[in-house]
Amino acid sequence: MEAEPKSYIGRKSCGCIAFVCVNTPGQKMEVARTVAKALRDGLTIELVETEYVRQNFKRCPHRESKT
């Protein structure tokens, strides 16, 4: 059985996950471009197990109100 690829996550300053990109084999350049954009957007990037994303990627309760 082939191992599941890891995922890059981007955290906002509040610590919540705001970005996910699966590190898909064969898509090295696209993954690099996507992660670079997240860095430029000010997110802190981490490489984690994809299962971690499934368990922890939720709506940010710290979102600013749009009213």
Secondary structure as GFF3:
##gff-version 3
##sequence-region A 1 67
A	DSSP	beta_strand	7	11	.	.	.	ID=ss1
A	DSSP	beta_strand	17	22	.	.	.	ID=ss2
A	DSSP	alpha_helix	28	40	.	.	.	ID=ss3
A	DSSP	beta_strand	44	48	.	.	.	ID=ss4
A	DSSP	alpha_helix	50	56	.	.	.	ID=ss5
###
